Amino acid sequence: MGDVSYKDLGLSNTKEMFKKAMDGGYAIPAYNFNNMEQLQAIIIGCTESKSPLILQVSSGARKYANQTLLRYMAMGAVEMMKDMGGSIPIALHLDHGDTFELCKSCIDSGFSSVMIDGSHHPFDKNIELTKQVVEYAHSKDVTVEGELGVLAGIEDDVSSEVSHYTKPEEVEEFVNKTGVDSLAISIGTSHGAYKFKLSDGESPPPLRFDILEDIEKRIAGFPIVLHGASSVIPEYIETINKFGGKMDNAVGISEDQLRKAARSAVCKINIDSDGRLAVTATIRKVFADKPGEFDPRKYLGPAREELVKMIKNKNENVLGSAGKA
């Protein structure tokens, strides 16, 4: 199959979604998926809670799922949503694209939105790379997310020891020179399940809302994105550890902090680790309760149900996106 436009797959770009989220004081959930059960859960959870949706694929997930199969999975997801009687807008988004070639390949295979993460490059190089992607994407009516500032932690192949907060004084120049549609910033969120190294009894440091407010003033009305924003839900960590897992000291961003962010200029919040934890916790419990079970449907099915529950809760109580489709 040659190039295909996301419009042929029934997908939307993020322009309209972000505008509504900005006006309505909520954030659009961006859920990462790697397999069929995760995708089904995301579609069911968002369709049933009537939430707009950004389906996120990392370059690692694209390799894992196979890019051709992925395109048809996205098409299938849109049809599944319609069969359920839903009419929610769905964007298919490349998470942490690191090269122009990867972004172009995704755009040509039906993605409606791409992220070019040039945050590891010097400022000028980040601008140059981001602008190159924007020019190609906009020619196809695809939206682009850029990143300023570096998040610590590990997500697929993206790894950084130290986080560097976004410098508010750089945002105007970056946005004006690149033409990006949204901007991922670093205000204290981080990738993975181990977001903070805490001693017993310590709680995670609050997000840097002062930086967020400064950025909001400088680029008023511009869509901001938070990566690494899983809450690392404690009950899942507890279940994983209770049934043979080893995830000590895994902590994330508290839900009230995320709620506060969602009411501001933040109109996209990325959630990956929490979905992984919901699935892993459920599977470990099934394996412990029924050690003779070997039918994958018998443990992936309950994992899917748990993920649906988690997604609805996020949409309703954390992001405020439920009912906004």
Secondary structure, DSSP 8 states (H G I E B T S, - for coil): ---B-GGGGT---SHHHHHHHHHHT--EEEEE--SHHHHHHHHHHHHHTT--EEEEEEHHHHHHH-HHHHHHHHHHHHHHHHHTT----EEEEEEEE-SHHHHHHHHHBT-SEEEE--TTS-HHHHHHHHHHHHHHHHHTT-EEEEEESB--EEETTEEESS-B---HHHHHHHHHHH--SEEEE-SS--SSS------TT-------HHHHHHHHHHTTT--EEE-S-----HHHHHHHHHTT---TT-----HHHHHHHHTTTEEEEEE-HHHHHHHHHHHHHHHHH-TT---HHHHHHHHHHHHHHHHHHIIIIII--TT--
